[in-house]
Amino acid sequence: MFPYPSGTLHIGHLRVYTISDTLARFKFMQGYEVLHPIGWDAFGLPAENAAIERGVHPEAWTTANISAMKAQMEDMGGQWDWDREFQTCDPEFYQHTQRIFLMLHERGLAYQAESMVNYDPVDKTVLANEQVDANGCSWRSGAKVQKVMLKQWFLNIKKFQEPLLKDLDGLAENGSWPERVIAMQRNWLGRSEGTRLWFDIQSENPQATFKPVDVFTTRADTIFGVEYIALSLTHPLVRELAKEDESLRAFLERAADFPPDSREGYRLPNVTAKNPISAVVGDTAIPPLHVYVAPYVLDDYGSGAVMGVPGHDTRDNAFWQANAGSLGFRKVITEKPGESMQRGDFVDNQPDNKPMVKKGFIATDVEEFGNLPSDEAVDAIITRLRQAGQPVEKTENWRLRDWLISRQRYWGTPIPIVHCESCGTVPVPDSDLPVRLPRLDDEKFKGITGNPLAEDKDWKNVTCPKCGSAAERETDTMDTFMDSSWYFFRFLTTKSQQPFQGMGKDNMNAGMPVDIYVGGIEHAILHLLYARFISKFLATTPFWEKGHLVDGEPFKKLISQGMVHGKTYSDPETGRFLHPAEVDKSTPSAPLIKSSKLPANVSFEKMSKSKHNGVDPTTTIARYGADVARAHMLFQAPVSDVLEWDETSITGVQRWLTRVLEISNAEFMYKGNQLLKAFKPPKNLDRTLIEILRDLRALDVLKPVKSRAQVNLSPEQELIESLGFENHAFLRTTYEIIASVNKSYSETYSLNTIVSDLMTLTNAIESTTRAPLAMVHLRWQATVHLLRMLAPIAPSVAEEAWETLHTRTNPRIRHVRSHPLRRNGGPSIFAFGFPTPDPEAIRLLNTTMKCVFQVDGKRKFEVEISNVPVSIAEVEHRAQWILERIWETEAGKEWLQKTGGKLWNIVDSDQAHPFFHHVPKSCHVISANSGRILNVVLPK
């Protein structure tokens, strides 16, 4: 996901762009044509607010920030396609955002309507529901959001709600999208099946008549337990009654500041509701219901009204207790059939007073419906209501509401609409795009409030494109999520191409959808939902003709990285967050507050200025280098987990990469100052295992297997057996790590596991102290694989080590013009591809078993040896094969070496057995358990 140019990169930027850069480099090494673009989500309130604070134009502030962040990104060691760079505040970009708006408008999917909206009094702009947090505060300014009526522009995303929900199933397949993102989108779309009921409204004033209130419920089985009806603050009935009710008006004014989960309510006087089920069981059985105005009722859920069932809903229970607690409530659903209705009250905290929220059975004493299971009861209630002439319908409800895109601010994409008194709302012709923002002087931004566009008459006053009369431009600008809902299409076209025509259109069809999309979990709803909507819309147009082949989904694979938390110090007595300078960290495990000498509390928290726990990635990079910072970032936690940034452990990664550089010196290939005579780098770095072993045999560094056991091996088996235990184990480790790393890069995206695997391979190359000729060649081959697998993560270290390795080991091929390594491995390690998994090699090498070595039935040690070839049938020959394999191991030599071996010391003999040559003559050797036990029997 492209960044917002806030001014400086934070450590979270380092994480997301390290992940994407690593995967892009890996795909490039695999031979793919890779586009790893970068751009800037440059419009938005923060830039305008910063401009107002500083008295500068938001464009100047944004451009300066982009320059600073680009310099920081270049220090990260990333590789982006800068030739595709753009800024969403550039008219060359936002003219296409305007074109998409006009396409939506032409289809009736962009419309203007008066609506109660969320208004941010600090930023002085409208917010979508998604931009208001659970506490009723703006996601940007943190201000308490107000409810006001305004005429606004909306996009009809609800037209696409069915495919937006249905197609999540495809995104969930094979883990293409994270489960939690899928769940968050499902919940936001919020499809629920239920029943629509109508409650008649009755007034003590015989002159007053009101329309029935319709209610959506998913639990029509609880209809006998309804105690009240609750209406939203803007429900039509509330508005009508507020004209004459001063107390109601006062409540509505106060309620604008209530939290969304407020229990406050206002009971409408002289008004009651009639439960529709009374038409079935009689008015005397069901008393009239109170009617409340309640802030917890959402305007856009159903019709803005709910039926309150305190006995079977936790929220209704809390509201009823706060507003009518003395009246008690009915519990009409029971856990088991045959149980009677219960009465609850709030006098004490007894279990019976808590709501029974799960489904069950209608209480046995409910007339006509007693003992019916909840689901059956719903159908029965609907049937009887219809028979009684009551309106009722089974329906579904969606939480999703149309996307409010109007913003009353300057720094955004102008909405390309002209308002004409004669013609009404008139779209700006395509030929007149882009509708550019007016160039305002810096002074205009000093302390302004509201929308400068509405005050700029030179810009606002135009002629109608349709009739030529005087008209006015639309002064609202678009929500910045509109820009980010389609920007990935723009990356597929060069700056000289138009996205929706000619080659630009062809490139969009060829390049979409995005193969891998990386971004934070905080974008799981807003950005990703809007991007899916606009992409699905474009898939219905000629501009993305192939979109229908992927259901209009823009992103094949989504990787949502976790947040980065910083080490945070706080005072245990006051809870005050401490600046690191206030803490004595000379003993890292026990930091002390300098002023009080008390131990400081240490935790990892979301980074913020108030907690003094932010980390500047440029400081880390300057201190340790970009590659160390990248590798440490990936190694510390799985990609999707929260990363607790702890720089005290970064030195471990630094030491590892230093060791990699030391390995690349290839000291193991030299005797003194001379490179081993037999060594010449192969042209093909990805030879199969058998090809490598045949080449080593041809160089006479891999000797034929010597065994006195009668065995018939295939040529491949013989080459494998000739490796010996140490070479065999080393090769198996190498090939298993190649397979594991490939899987982690391309399937599981477990980048922390890759670093761990590469550390393991580094250890294996280093720890091989004995150096028979075959092992020298194998270590060189493993080093070549190690560096290529490391390259996507630590490109600079890998490049340096690659050049060093080949400078040191290629003197015999420098003049061979056809050899790809003749220029010291140049031009780059990335030109030599990525090691490919060799399942056949793993199969051939995975031929070992554990064998316990015993003396007189007592266990001495356990080693891993080759499986006994099936061609060795005789028992004694099998034992001889096993003994020879054990002798090849370190533990085997410790016991079986003729000079100084423990077994020979026990027997005190220097004569070898004529058949089992590695044990004394007087001993006997027995194998058991299919060769998994070898027992040496000592002489009596």
Protein Blocks (a to p, Z undefined) as FASTA:
>chain_A
ZZddfhpacfklmmmmmmmmmmmmmmmmnopacdddddddfbcjklmmmmmmnopafklm
mmmmmmmmmmmmmmnopacdfklgccfklmklmmmmmmmmmmmmmnopaccddddddddf
klopaddfklpcfkopafklopacdddddddddddfklmmmmmmmmmmmmmgghlacfkl
mmmmmmmnopacddddddddddfblkbccdddddddfblmlmmmpfbdcddfklfklmmm
mmmmmklmmmmmmmmmpcfklcbdcddehiacddfklmmnopklpccddddddfklcfkg
ojhpacddfklpfklmmmmmmmmmmnopadfbdfbghiacddddfkbccfklpccfbgcd
ddfklghjgoiafklmmmmmmmmmmmnopacddddddfbdcddfbdcbfbbcdddddddf
klopadddfklpccddddddfklmgopahjfklmmmklmpccdfklopacdddfbdcdfk
lmmmmmmmmmmpcfkbcfkgcjllmmmmmmpccfbdcddfklmmmmmmmmmmmmmmmmmp
mklmmlmmnnopabfbacddddddddddddfklopacdfklpcckbmmlccdfklopacd
dddddddfklopaccfklmmmmnojklmmmmmmmmpcfkbccdddfklmmmmmmmmmmmm
mmmnommmpghjaccfkbccdfblkbcfklmmmmmmmnopaccdddfbdcdddfklmmmm
mnommlmmmmmmmmmmmmmmmmmmmmnopaklmmmmmmmmmmmmmmmmbacfklmmmmmm
mmmmmmmmmmmmmmmlmmmmmmmmmmmmmmmmmmmmklmklngoiabfklnopadddfkl
mmmmmmcccddddeehiafbdcddddddfklmbfklmmmmmmmmmmmpmklmmmmomghp
aklmmnopabdcfklmmbcfkbccddeehhpaccddddZZ
